């Protein structure tokens, strides 16, 4: 999808307007290499739902259309 995060979020909402299964997840991965040669990797998924409409004025990717049960904790 081309465009800004706002445009892509609107495209997703339009494509999903008749979808009842709005399950989604945010996946993140991190890899770090240290001077002593140690190397670590971490991967995590945060499960939630795609909202029916954009919420708030958040400026971080798709956070306007993703809802998580732990949302208050995440925003702090």
C-alpha positions as CSV (number, residue, x, y, z in Angstrom):
1,X,0.0,0.0,0.0
2,X,1.3,3.4,-0.9
3,X,0.7,6.7,1.0
4,X,1.0,7.9,4.5
5,X,0.0,6.0,7.6
6,X,-3.3,7.8,7.6
7,X,-4.0,6.8,4.0
8,X,-3.0,3.2,4.6
9,X,-5.2,3.0,7.8
10,X,-8.2,4.3,5.9
11,X,-7.6,1.7,3.1
12,X,-7.5,-1.1,5.7
13,X,-10.7,0.2,7.3
14,X,-12.4,0.4,3.9
15,X,-11.3,-3.1,2.9
16,X,-12.5,-4.5,6.3
17,X,-15.8,-2.6,6.6
18,X,-17.9,-5.9,6.1
19,X,-15.4,-8.1,8.0
20,X,-16.6,-9.6,11.3
21,X,-13.3,-11.1,12.2
22,X,-11.2,-8.1,13.1
23,X,-8.4,-10.0,15.0
24,X,-5.0,-8.6,14.4
25,X,-1.5,-8.5,16.0
26,X,1.5,-6.3,16.1
27,X,4.8,-8.2,15.7
28,X,8.1,-6.8,16.7
29,X,11.6,-8.2,16.6
30,X,15.0,-7.0,18.0
31,X,18.5,-8.3,17.5
32,X,21.5,-7.0,19.3
33,X,25.2,-7.8,19.0
34,X,27.6,-6.8,21.8
35,X,31.3,-6.1,21.7
36,X,32.0,-9.2,23.8
37,X,30.6,-11.3,21.0
38,X,27.3,-12.0,22.7
39,X,24.3,-11.9,20.3
40,X,20.6,-11.9,21.4
41,X,17.3,-11.9,19.5
42,X,13.8,-11.3,20.8
43,X,10.4,-11.5,19.0
44,X,7.0,-10.7,20.4
45,X,3.4,-10.5,19.2
46,X,0.7,-8.3,20.8
47,X,-2.8,-9.5,19.9
48,X,-5.7,-7.1,19.5
49,X,-8.4,-6.0,17.1
50,X,-8.8,-3.6,14.2
51,X,-11.2,-0.9,15.2
52,X,-14.3,0.2,13.1
53,X,-12.9,3.7,12.7
54,X,-9.8,5.7,13.4
55,X,-9.4,6.9,17.0
56,X,-7.5,9.8,18.4
57,X,-4.6,11.6,16.8
58,X,-1.9,9.1,17.4
59,X,1.0,9.4,15.1
60,X,2.6,6.0,15.4
61,X,1.9,3.7,12.4
62,X,-1.4,1.9,12.6
63,X,-2.1,2.7,16.3
64,X,-5.1,4.7,15.2
65,X,-6.9,1.5,14.1
66,X,-5.5,-1.1,16.5
67,X,-7.0,-1.8,19.9
68,X,-5.3,-3.9,22.6
69,X,-6.6,-4.9,26.0
70,X,-3.4,-3.5,27.6
71,X,-3.7,-0.2,25.7
72,X,-3.5,2.1,28.7
73,X,-0.3,0.4,29.8
74,X,1.2,0.6,26.3
75,X,0.5,4.3,26.0
76,X,2.3,5.2,29.2
